[in-house]
Amino acid sequence: MTADINPKAISGILDRAQVSCPFDYLGIQPHDSGKGLVVRFWNPNAVSATLIQLPRKTVISTMKCLSPGLFEWHLPRRKKAFNYVIKAVMSDGRQEEIVDPYQFGEYVLKQHDIEPSALYRHLGAHLHEHAVSASVSISGTLFKVYAPNARSVSVVGSFNDWDGRIHPMASADDGIWRLFIPGVEEQALYKFELHDQQGNLLPLKADPFGRYSEQYPGLASIVDRPQRYQWRDDDWLKHRTQMHSKPMSVYEVHPGSWKRHSDGRPLSYRELAEQLIPYVRKMGFTHIELMPVNEHPYFESWGYQPVGLFAPTSRYGSPDDFKFFVDRCHQAGIGVILDWVPAHFPEDKHGLARFDGTALYEYEDTSRGFHPDWHTLIYNFGSGWVQDFLISSALFWLDEFHIDGLRVDAVASMLYLDYSRQAGEWKPNRYGGNEHLEAVTFLQRLNTLAGRYFPDCMTIAEESTSWGGVSRPVNEGGLGFGFKWNMGWMHDSLEYMQRLPEHRCYHHTELSFSMVYAYSENFVLSLSHDEVVHGKGTILDRMPGDAWQKMANLRAYYGLMFAHPGKKLLFMGNELASTSEWDVNSSLQWSLLEQKEHAGIQTLVKDLNVVYRSVPALYELDHSRDGFRWLIIDDHAQSVYAWLRRDKAGNPVVVICNMTPVVRNHYRVGVPESKGWCELINTDDLRYGGSGVGDDQYNSEMVPSHGYKQSFSLTLPPLSTLILQGI
């Protein structure tokens, strides 16, 4: 639009909120006659307007009404622009002083170079102060949103009665719409009102870069001030390093159901800091992994259908409250891993779906753009904008929330074009294969940039197939993740443990097969939330036998897990030997700890963490063949396994598992030479609820066995794991 367009036509366009270049006509600018300046003000609810110059609030004049809501005043002798306010009388008789947002055209319209991987620093809502004089400034919020295919975009919110006519934004050739609105302060609610290219009004959209969100039913974005929080975790960040040769035992938590108030309310972020952190520290875990805290309207999605990729859910508090939680974790020596979901997003109308009237974030083709399993949309990984958006989200959490690692959800669904699709429901890539090449490129770029900017943080892939090189560096042809969940170990070991002990001899390799591929990736052994939902029962439910045998099997299984190569992850409640499936709307079964058998399981997990963290042989060479050797792999008949773990200095640990309820007396195991052996863990110990079978001493003798000159003869407790350390 230009200044010579008929005022009534301009007023009509403004009244329909379908203007793309409001600065062409509104605000302060040279008069079209070439004489001086003109100020034009628009507010559809105003009936009169008086122009007042800042900073001294000098009244200039009552403005001329060109058409309803549109006012003008010509200053023929003025050559230099100035800041001003409008004293407006509204149609309901109210008087308002309005700092006209369209006087800031030079500031708003200026396009800066934007770092693609740090879009969060540029887009969204950012509080800003504009200096009028040395002593007077105008504060407000600068809004920016990417909507290249929209005909018009307006900011609507609590500050303009959600009226899209009042604050139309300005478009630019970079596809970003901009507007600085004076007076919009922290905590203000807002959304974007868009018209598509055909002029159709779209559903109000939350800010894709919003950092704080309102809960249902409003679902608006909230202006936040991220720079306010004062971090106190400098020492943690200074000494944080990669975890490949360090102990990493992760406690996976859904923050809304770990523990609840008596009235059913979930704990807040700050209450979690007061209660969860001491518990995790007492239990000996090194990290907390939070199921997604990205804002998600549907609570029962557990966070895996996020709408706000830059906003911690406000169900539990503000962004500063979440920073407080992370900060307190770090001060307590606990790392924080965040579940992050780039594989798909929900169709919620206020979210990213057809954001500007086009498939801006998703694939237009439903064979690529729609998840048949989850009924969600798939990001267009072939779009540079989408890749930048997602990578910016990942780096945002590492940067502004000091997150120590990202567990990337549903990687397998991203890698394969035919994931969960039948023949004819997908299209091959340009080489005729089922590999999703665009997603591969995205994941490689994500991990490359995360490693470049945050080399002491980690990325972890939830990837359930045999895709090669998930945790191999990108420059070696891999995807570049730091770690990969070992879904094969989880599946095979649970299959084995579900079998009756008398049948296990026929399935002996189910428990040993994981060592065939143990060093093909940097693995995390995970018993996650997915194993205690959807009718699967609990981990305890998988164990066969009577009540005692179930507990004994579980103890032996946990002992095996902590002694097996790979980092560890337990979902909350697994340490309690929960008897009910996880329910997102309920607290964990804390009352189970009143029973000594369940308290014994909790004590065992605590002791396993203590031993695991204090014995380098159990973690230093997790990803090297030099750290592991089978001692006994072929005792099918008795379902006994034994192996050796070593640290970098060669110090040994021997692990022996007896997977039947039969006590094995005088069982011989070959061991390296050592002055003696001490028992670190016996999962059959009385303090864990076991039967107390075992030996007081483990002294080797010069009897060759299993390739060693020395061996010891010991008593194997029933359904147990022994961990012995050379001294």
GIJO-V547251 format. One line per field, one symbol per residue. phi: phi as a letter, one per 20 degrees, with the letter a starting at -180 (. if undefined). burial: 1 if it has 16 or more other C-alpha atoms within 10 Angstrom, else 0. Layout:
BEGIN
phi->???
burial->???
END
This chain:
BEGIN
phi->.cfefggfffgffffelcddcfffcendafffendmdcdcccbfeedbbdeceeeelefeafeeeeagndcbbedfeecdfbebcdeddefenfdcedeffeedffffffedfdfgecgfedendcfbcdfebfdccddacedcbebfdefbbcecafeclldffecfedebfeneecaedfnedgnfebbddcdffenffeggdffgdfdbceegefleecfcdffffdfcdgffffdfcfdgddfccddecefecfbcffenfffegfffffdffffffffnfecddeggdggbfefffmneceddfccfgegdpegffffgffgfgffendecddfcceeabfegfeeegkfdncffddfffffddceffdlcedfefeegffgffffffgfgffeedlfeadeeflfgfeedfeglcegndbdfffdneefefffgfffffgffffffecfedccceecddegemfdegffdneenffbcfeffggffffgfffffgfeffecgffedfgffcgdfbeedecdegfecblnfmdfffffenfgffgffgfffffffffeegpfcbcfgnffelgdcgfcfecffefffffeffffffffffffffffgfedgfebfdgdcffebbfdccdegfdldcbbddcefenfecddcddecedfdeleecfbffbfrcdeebcfefgfeneenfqdfccdfcecfalndfdbcdceefflbcdccdfc
burial->0000001001110110111111101111111000011111111111111111011000000111101111111100000000111111110000000111111110011000000111110111111100000000011111111111111111111000011111111111000111111111100111111111000011111111111111000011111110000000100100000011111111111111111100000111111110011001101111111111111110000111111111111111111111111111110011111111111111110111111111111111001111100001111111101111111111111100111111111111111111100000010000000111111101111111111000011111111000001111110001111111111111011101111010011001111101100101111111111011000011111111100011111111111111111111111111111111110100111000100011111111111111111011111111100011011100000111111111100011111111111011000111111000101111111011110011000101100000000111111111111111110
END
